[in-house]
Amino acid sequence: MAKRRGTDSESDEADKKRVTKEGFRKALSIFQFVRPYRLQYIIGFVFLILSAGTTMSFGLLIGQITSVIQGKSAYTLNQVTLFFVGVLVAQAIFSFFRIYFFSQVSERAMADVRRATYSKIITLPIPFFEQRRVGELTSRISADVSQLQDVLTLTVAELFRQVATLLIGTAIIFYVSWKLTLFMLATFPVIIVAAIFFGKFIRKLSKRAQDHLAEANVVVEETLQSVNIVKAFTNERLEINRYGSALQRVVSTALHAAKYRGIFVSFIIFALFGGIIGVVWYGGSLVLNNEMPFSDLLTFIVYTTFIGGSVAGMGDLYAQLQKTVGSSERILEILGEASEVNASDELPLFVPVQGNVQFENLKFSYPARPDIPVLKGVSLDVAAGRKIALVGQSGAGKSTLVQLLMRYYNLSSGRITIDGRDLTSFNLTELRKNIAVVPQEVILFGGTIMENIQYGRLGATEADVREAARKANALNFIESFPEGFKTIVGERGVKLSGGQRQRIAIARAILKDPAILVLDEATSSLDAESEQLVQSALDELMQNRTTIIIAHRLATIRKVDKIYVLREGQIAEAGTHDELATLEDGVYANLVKLQFEPIS
């Protein structure tokens, strides 16, 4: 056992090293989003080089002014000063264009990252969303991308500038005095080792801080989506404390990381400026011994200050780059997921189906619970244009059958066909265009009534929308609003009643004009008057369509062609309402009795 533990520990260490190297490699791949704007990026770099060049000329100019003052130059003080002013004006112009072009790249590239991340998320299969919370995904698009924004362009450009300052400055001071240069460079190995050591801690802690921030966003997302429940149970204080605790974890981790960054930067500054003091001491002795002129020492000190500032800046920039590797890894993880549809592909030609649906010996377990079978060999046949109902207790497998028909999950075993064609042979977009779902809990988007109905068929005319609303018994209440079809429904449709939301959903399904219709007990939560209106709209919708009804209230399925009773993942009974209601000790008959339905 001890040997195994040692092996596992070694494996973990190797994995940590591998992840670190892969993390940086993956982080670099995020630059693919800069590629479309490479021209602006190159122009920005040109101005960056010009700006750095003018900055580096300051030391030489200061040395020249010193030589003028000492009477050792052919130029006058006014000439040198005027040239100095010209350099300053040029640097200001170069700096403006550097920031302008890099900002263009930054904003556009980050918009592309957000667009690509959202496009990937929206095309991922249902199991992906079962493993992640909405707040976490929102945080990835907002906080993580914001973390990348400056680094992707400005920080990298600034790092290049600091490196250029370091190299050019070192070359100049080496030319001025190789003795002083070697003396100064002796401190560099210590700084490099410190950068590597602190970088690991900073990256790990920053990645953890981003994860905690995502957890805090989850709390906000959940409570705002369910604000009615929070208020109904008077749990505002609980949620405030929960969010406060999540934020405290963010702050604690971020401050922990900031402590290491602060120690690192402070050490760099101490080492660098301690080195400068040493340079001044050693250089002063060289001047006193007439081994170098005072103007060269002054030039050397100015460039040493530039170099010190660039190295100190690189330390902070390096820490910043370490901090963002975690963010890029999270985004690239999402971008690397396999989409179930490719939204950029041209939509396939819509091929309508007749609607003959067959389920053949279906066996299925959810990916999150592979050891718990939900369906245990279910077979049923729905002829085109027929209406069937699925009945059974919660967990019996009713909704699972519909989810498999929509191909939200892949089958464990068995086969589903539509018009004799295997479900897997359909293009996913083509398949789902032939199916419409009216759920029990209708979720509307926060736009207008017109936009919500048009969601069923994008580009539908206003006349088509009105006709769909009329068939769904929704036209009267829509026209009673002052703004009619332009009425804003509010987030998730909160400004409409339950019955109104249901009729909007039915109008949306009517506009889609599907061959196969799925009704997930669309009237169970309505009052009697709304139920009558919605049921009438559903009767209109079900005409000449293959309809699968997930039923909880048995009164709504008396007229279907066949009822399938599911129990523990299997079909326990099948028949019409009259046939099943008269079965002695039958599952359906017992359900009828429990709901006080008269046996006919």
N, C-alpha and C positions, 0 to 999 in steps of 0.2 A: 504493500500500500504506500509506504514511504517513497519507494522508487517511482511509483506512478505519480505521486504528488510532485516530485521533483521534475518529472518529465512534463507534467501539465504546466508547472511554473515556467520552465524554459520555453515551452510553446507559447505561453502568454506573452513573455518578453519579446520573443521573435515576432509575434503578431503585432505587438505595439510598435516595434520598429518598422514593420512592413506597412502598417496603417499610416505612420507618420510620413514615410516616403510617398506612398500612394496619395495621401492627402494633399501634399504639395503638388504632385503631378496632376491630380484632378483639379486643384485650385487654378492651375495655369490654364486648364482647358476652358475655364469660364471666359477667357479672352476671345473665344470664338464669336462672342457677341459684339466685340469691338471691330471685327474684321470688316463689316459693311461700311464702317466710317473710318477706314484706315487713311484715306486722304486727309481728312480733318485732323486725324491723330498725328500724321507725319508733319503737317503744317504746324501743329501745336508744338511738336518736338523741335522743329526748326527754330521757332521763336524761343523755345526753352533753351536751346543751345546758344542763341544770340544773347539772351538774357543772362545766362551763366557766364558767357564770354565778357560781357560788359562789367559784370560784377567782379570777375577775376582781374580786370584791368585796374581796379581801385588801388591795389597794393603797389603796383608799379607807378601809378600816378602820385601816390603819397610819397614814395621814394624819390620821385622826380622833384616834387615840391621841396622835399628836404634838401636835395642837392642844390636847388635854386637858392634856398635860404642860406646855404653854406657857401654860395658863390662858386659851385663846382659844375654848373650846367650852362649850356649855350642858349637856353630859353629864358624868357622873362617870366616873372610870377604871374602876370596877367595872362600871358599866352597859355601857360599850363592850367591856370584856373578856368579859363574859357573852354579849353578842351575838356576839362573835368565836367563842367556844366553840360556840354554837348553829350558826353557819355551818359550822364544822369538822365537827360531827356530821352536818349535812345533806349536806355534800360526801361524807362517808364512805358514807352510805346511797345517794346518787345513783351513786357510783362502783361500788358493789357491783352494783346492778341494771344499770348500763351494761355491765359485764363479763359478767354472767349472760346477758343477752339477746343480746349480740353473740356469745358463745360458742355459744349455741344455734343461731344462724344459721350460724356458721362450721362447726360439726361436721356439721350436717345438709346444708348446701349442698355441702360437700366429699364427703360420702358420695354425694350425687347425681352429682357430677362423676365420681367413680370408677365408679359404677354405669353412667353413660352412656358413659364411655370404654370400659369393659370390654364393655358391650352392643354398642357399635359394632364393637370389634375382633373379637368372636366372630362377628359377622354379615358380616364382610368376605370377599371371594372369595380363593381360594388364591393368585393372583398377588401380592396385597398381602403375604402372609407370605413369599413368595419374595424380596421386596426388603428385608425387615426381619428382624432377629434377635430372638429371644424376649427376651433380656436388655434390649434397647432398649425394647421395648414394656412390659416390666415396670417399667422405670425411669420411663416416662411416667406410669403409673398411680400409682406410689409417690412418687418424688422430685419430679417436676414438680407433682403435685397438692399435695404437702406445701408446696412453694414458694408455691403460690397461697393456701394456707389462711389465714394471718394477713393477707395483703394484701387478700383478698376482703372481709374484714369489719373486723378490728381496725385494720389499717393505714389503710384508707380512712376509717374513723371517726376515727382519731387525726389524720389529715390535715385532716379537717373541723374538728376541735377546734382544731388549730393555726391554721387560717385564721380561725376565729371569734375566737380569742385575738388574732390580729394585727389584725383589723378593729376589734373592740371596743376593744382597748387603744389603737390609734392614734386612735380617735375621742375617748377619754378624755383622752389626753395632749395632743391638739390643743386640747381645751377648756381644759385646765390652762394650757398655754403654747404658742401657735402658733409662736413663734420657735424654741423648743427642738425642737419636732416637725419643722419644716422642716430644721433642722440635722441631726437624726438620720436623716431619710429620704434625705438626700443620698447615703448609702452604699448604698442598695438597688439601683440599676441595676447596679453592679459585681457584686453577689451574683447577680442574675438571669442576667447574661451567663455567669458562672462555672457556674451550674447547667445551662444549656443545653450548654455546652462539655463539662463532665465527664459529663453524662448519657449522651451518645452512646458514650463509651468504656466506661462502666460497663455499659450494656445489652449491647454487643457482647461484652465479656469474660464477663459472667455467662451469656449464652446459650451461649458456647463451653464454659464450665465445666459446664453441664448436659449438653451433648453428650458431654463426656469422662466424666462420671459414668455416663451411659447405656452408654458403651463398657466401663467397668469392670464394670458389672452384667452385661454380655454374657459377660465372662470367667467370672464366678461361675456364671451360669446354665449355660454350656456344660460347665464342669468338674464341677459337681455332678450334672448329668444323665449324664455319662459318667465317673463317678468310677472305675468298674472299669477302664476303659482307662487312665486316668491312673496307677492303681496297678500295673496289669500292666506298663506300660512304665517304672515308677519315675520318673515325671516330676513328682513333687510340687514339687521345687525350681523346675522350669521354670514351672509354673503359678503358684507363689507370686511368682516374679519378674515374670511377665507381669501378674499382678494388681497387684503393687507399682508397676510402670511405669505402668499405667493410672491408679492412684490418684495417682501423682506428677504426672501431667499435670493431673489434677483440682486438686490442691493448688496447682501452679504457676499455673494460670490463675486460680483463686480468689484467691490471694494477690496476683496482678497486679491483679485487679479491686479487691481490698481496699485496695491501695496508692492507687489513684485515689480510692476512696471516702474513705480517710483524709485524703488531700491536700485533697479537696473540703470535708469537714467541718471540718478544721483551719483552712482558709482562711476558711470561714464564721464560725467561732468567733472567729478573730483579728479579722476585719472588724467583727463585731458588738460584741464587748467593747471593741475599740479605739474604736468609735463611742460606747459607753457612757462610756468615760473622757473622751472629748471632750464628751459631754453633761454630765457632772459638772463639768468645768472651766467650760463656758459657763454652766451653770445656777448654779454657785457665784458667778460674776461678777454674774449677774442678782440673786441674793439680796443680795450685798454692796452692790449699787447700789439696793437696795430696790424692784426691779422685780417681784419675786414673793416670797411668804412661804416660809420654810424648809419648812413642812409640805407645800406644793405641790411643792417640789423633791424631797422624799423620796417623795411619791406618784408623781411623774414617773419617778424612778429605778426604783422598784419595777415600774411598768408597762413601762418600757423593758427591764428584765430579763426580764419575761414575754414581751415581743415578741421580744427577742433569742433567748430559749430556743425560742420557737415557730418562728422563721425557721430557727434551727439544726436544730431537729427536722424541719422541712419539707425541709431539704436532705437529711437522712438518709432520710426517708420517700420523697422523690422518687427517690433512688438505689435504694431498695428496690422502688419501683414499676417503675423501669427494669429492675431485675434480673428481675422476674417476667413482663415482657412476652414474653420468649423462651419461658418455660414455657407461658404461655397459648397462644402461637402453635403450639407443638408439639401441645398437646392439641386445639386447634381444627382443626389439620390433620387429625388422626385423625377427629374428629367430622364433618369435612366430606367424608370419603371416602364413596363410594356403596356402600351395603350390598347384598349379593345377596339377602338376605331381610330382612323386617321382623318382628323377634321380638315386637313389641307388637301386631301384627295378630292377629285371631282366626284360629286354624288352620283351613284349608279342610277341607271334608268329605272324608274319605279315600275315594278312588275306586280300588279295586283294578284291576290290569291283568292280562291273560292272560299277557303276557311274550313276545310275538313281536317280536324286535329286529332291525332292519335298519340296516346301515351302508352308505351310498351315496356312493361316490367321495369319500372323506374326504381332505382335504389340510389339513395343520396344521403350524404352527411355534410353539414356545413364545414368549410375549411377551418373555421375557428374552433369547431368541436368535432373533429374527425372520428372520435370514438363513440359518438352518439348518433345512431342511424335515425334519420327523420322519415324517410320513405323506405319501405321494405317490399318492393315489388308491386308497384301500383300500375294497373293497366286500365285504360278507359278510352272510349271512342266518341268523338263529337262530330256528327255529320254537319256539313256546311249549312248554315242558316238555322241550326238547331240551338236550343237553349238548355243548358244544364246548370245544376247547382251543386256546390261542394259544401257539405255540412259536417260538423264535428266539433269536438271541444278544442280549446286553444292548444296548439302544439301537435295537432293531429296530422298536419302536413298540407293544409288547404293553400295557404299563401305560398308555400314552397313550390307547389305545382305551377303556379302562375309565374313565379320568379324564374323557374327553369324554362318555361315557355318563352319568356322574354330574354332568355340566355344571360341572366344576371350571374349565373354560376354554370360551371361545366358539370355534366352528369358524372356520377360515380359509376353507374351501370344502367343499361337500358337504352331506350331510343325514343325520340319525339319526332313526329313527321307532320308536315302541313301539306295537304294535297298529295300525300305519298312521297314527298321530298324531305329527306333528312334535314333536321333543323340546322345542323352544322354546315350544310352546303349553302345556306343563305348568307348573303352579305348582311352583316349585323344591322346596318342602316336600312336596308331593304326589308328585313324581317320586321323591325320595330315600326316601320311606317305602315305596316298592315295591321298593327295592334294598337288599340287605345285602352287606357286604364282610367276608370273613374274611382278614386280611392275613397275610403271612409272619411279620412281627414284631408280635406282639400287644402293645398298650399298654393296661394296665388302670388304672383310677383308684384312688386310695389308700384307698378306703372298704372296705366289706365285700363278700364274694362275692355276697350277695343284691343289693346296690346295683349291682354290675357287671353282673349278668345282667339286672336290671330296666331297665338302660339301653337294652336293646333295645325295651322297651315300657313306658313309664312308667305306673305305676299297676297293673301286673300283680299278681295275687294270689300268695300264697306257694305255693299249689297249682300254679299255672301255672309258676312258677319251678322248682319241684321236678320237674315233668314235663319241662321243657326240659333241666334238668340230667341227668335220667335218659336222655333221648334222645341227649344229647351224651356219654354214658359218663363223666359227671363226678360223679354222685350218690355213688358209693362213696367216692371220695377226699374229697369235701366232708364227708360224715358221719363220716369217720374223724378229722376235726379236733375238738378238744374243744368249740369254739364253733360248729361246723357252718357254716350259711349266714351267721352273724354274724362269721366269721373275717375279720380285717383282712388285706388282701392286700399292704399296704405300697405305697410309691410306685412307680408303673409296674408293680405286681405282682411285686416282687422276692422276696416270700416264697413264691412258687409256682414250680414247675419249668416248663420250656418246654411240656411236654405238658399240664400242668394249665392253664396260661394259654390254650393253644389250645382246650382243651375248654370253658373258660369263655366264650371268644369265640364258639365254635360254639353253646353254649347261648343266648347273647345273640342270635345270628342266628336260631335256631329260635324263640325267643320273639317276635322281630319278625315272623316268618312272611311273608317277602317273596315276590313273584312272580319276581323276578330275583335270582340269587345270583352273586357274584363271589368266586372263590377264588384268592388270590395265593400259590400254592405253599405251602399251609398245613402241610405235613409235612416240608419240606425240611431243617429243622434239628433233627429229633427222632431219638431212638434208636429201635431196631427195635420195642421193646415199646410205647413211646408212640405211634409212628407207626401201629401196628396199631389201637390204641384210637381215635386221632384219625381215621384213615381210616374206621373203622366208623361213627363219629359223623358224618363228612362224608357217607357213603352215605345215612344217615338224613336228613340235612339236604337232600340233593340230590333227594330223591324228589318228583316232580311239580313241579319248578321249572325254569325256564330257567336254565341254569348256564354261566357263562363261567369257564374255568380258565386262569390264567396258569401255564404249566408249565415247569419247569426239569428235574425228574426225570421222564423219559418213562415210567417204570414205573407212574406214578400215573394215566396217561391212556389206557391201552389200551382201556378200555371206553366211552370217550366216543363220541358219534354222529359227530363230525367234528373233524378237526384242521386248523388253518390255520397254515401255516409262514410267518412274516414274515421278510423280509430287506431291510434298507435302506429301510424304510418302505413296502414293497409286499408283497402276498401272492405268495410264490414257489410254494407248493404247497398243495393242499387235498385231503383224503380221510380215510379211516379209517386206523387204525394199520397194519393188514395191507396196505392199498393203498400207503401211503407207504413202509413199511419195505422193500418189494421193488423200489422204483424205483432203477434203476441210476444211480449218481452223484447221487442225490437229496439235497437238504439234510437232510431228516428221516432218511434212511437213514444218512447220515454221522454225524448226532447219536447215532443208536442205536449205531453201532459205537464211537463215542467213550465212551459210557456202558456198554459191554460188555453191551448188551441183545441177547439172541438174536433173530435175524430169524425170525418165524414165518410 
